[in-house]
């Protein structure tokens, strides 16, 4: 197999033996064959359309087939093979008996999405095809509600036909990729219209997170029509229906507010295996994202979703899905034993229609400086720990920003209490990934109201991606000319470096970075008419000369406007970072009382009684009077000084802020502090502060958090004890030297055994080059 269409791609290159999603080599090969068959069908359907004989059945097969090949949709080899048979039959019905050469190559084992030689043209071709898969998902849901669009179908046929070109050209495929974004915009529009016509326009609504006593059934996936059918058939049967993952926005639709809709259960799709074990009833998957169920008898599928061994629901005479087996299973299981209210209910339903209905109020807040910027944190959730970036970004967003969220990435933010701005919640959930049109509509309305192009709006985008709908939405943003999108947590493996260079140069596309750095860069994007920081000034503050009691409009971070006398008696107009106060005089001069970055003090009398010489971020040392005449031992953020009152006679602080170090450890002769891997690195990345891990003899931690072989740690040799000077702990080391550890591995190994992980394998192997390896995280 060769699969690299999602963010789970192994090693940043491709899944070659089994997909990280659980897809087997057999299923991957059948999906490649299905995609090749769809390309042949697309060529035949495009020729028929050009002859004035479009085939609606061929378009339905193309939509369903593309959707089934998306990540985490259909893992059932029999179902995928059935779709391939449908594609071949539809092609033959159009009078084309022979399959295309690529279809024959797939039957011989070649992959459908492995660009020849990794060329830029092949990469753009694959990007467009993967975007087309995401567009097919929107078309499938719209078609279920009776909405179709011939222009979208015609483009799908054209793109599939063009993908068979044996000599793709980068310029042609860049244009086709952007046209994919244009077609996807239309697909999102017709799906939005279909949802509003069938279930009403969404309104802000609370989502119950508890549960009711009684039988229960769970609906996961994305299909609102399937949820509506389940609610209809559950009425009067005593079965409570709960939404899961991307179905949460259903609670904002008036037409889905039924007595049987009891609430929402669970979080992001990646947690479903654990959550389904805790749910006392059957679950239904109507689309992506499905993972391997622990109990096949409790999981049902419909639409494009499939998993081997799970029961597939049939159809009623009127064409609706038959949920009878699900209801019977729920009644037999029994459900929840008692009522539980659950944690505070989040809000959903901030569709673009509602937001634009508040346009006058929102624009007033923008022009008055009460809203400095809109930040869209949307897209897919996933299992990688690096996705905590998006949570941290929302936490760092200043209080005069509004966070817009879309897709299952919302579950990284829903537990945050961000407050409101004059009654407008700072966190606006605009819906599932199928509702991505809302972000586009709001951006267009802002552009028109402020008379600014899209790339000059007070709007920043951080997009989390996992699968192909996120790819389609990104192509739509590029088609519209939206710039400076941050994409993460990793960049797609199917995008060639040359293509990334073009996207970066032309659209400013960039990977997500350090949250603290990214939020500062976002907030620095002032728009015409906003206050500007003075030239050469520290970017986080404003000079005192422009910050007097009679000077309203004094800024904070990135020159955001304030007004006189704001924020609980602070000196008029005087701020720090993120609206935190300074006092009378600010930067330069730094007299006592100046608040500093993120409210960290630089001098006496601030930060809950801390004493002078209290440091800066992450305890970075500045010993011996370095950095342009700073007093010995005085730190500050990234080498910025605290004050002259930071001298050798300053007493040590107590009850220290964990981000700084006390004066006692700040003497000129104090050695540099050892950074443990789970503390803040010199690059500003943060992690949970826990007791330091015990050093693994014979290694030590470098400044980059990597392990190096050095023999026993010098501070342990001959003592058996280690003192953590920064934390004041003493503990006993009971480990043996490395040579003694090796005695635990006698023959049949014959030679010492290398135990390695991904960070130290190469460093350890040179000790015993002939030793067999056993990796703790195989690659």
Secondary structure, 3 states (H helix, E strand, C coil): CCECCCCCCHHHCCECCCCCCCCCHHHHHHHHHHHHHHHHHHHHHHHHHHCCCCCHHHHHHHHHHHHHCCCCCECCHHHHHHHHHHHHHHHHHCCCCCCCHHHHHHHCCCCCCCCHHHCHHHHHHHHHHHHHHHHHHHHHHHHHCCCCCHHHHHHHHHHHHHCCCCCCCHHHHHHHHHHHHHHHHHHHHHHHHHHHHHHCCCCCEEECCCECCECEEEEECCCHHHHHHHHHHHCCCCCEEEECHHHHHHHHCHHHCCCCEEEECCCCHHHHHHHHHHCCCEEEECCCCCCCCCCHHHEEECCCCECCCCEECCECCCCCECCHHHHHHHHHHCCECCCECCCCCEEECCCHHHHHHCHHHHHHHHHCCCCCEEEEEEECCCCCHHHHHHHHHHHHCCCCEEEEECCHHHHHCCCCCCCEECCEECEEECCCHHHCHHHHHHHHHHHHHHCCCHHHCCEEEEEECCCHHHHHHHHHHHHHCCCCCEEECCCCCCCCHHHHHHHHHHHCCEECCCHHHHHHHHHCCCCCCCCCCCCCCCCCCCCHHHCCCCCCCCCCHHHCCCCCCCCCCCCCCCCCHHHCCCCCCCCCCCCCCCCCHHHCCCCCCCCCCCCCCCCCHHHCCCCCCHHHHCCCCCCCHHHCCCCHHHCCCCCCCCCCCCCCCCHHHCCCCCCCCCCCCCCCCCCCCCCCCCCCCCCCCEEEECCCCCEEEEECCCCCCCCCEEEECCCCEEEECCCCCHHHHHCCCCCCCCCCCEEECCCCHHHHHCCCCCCCEEECCCC
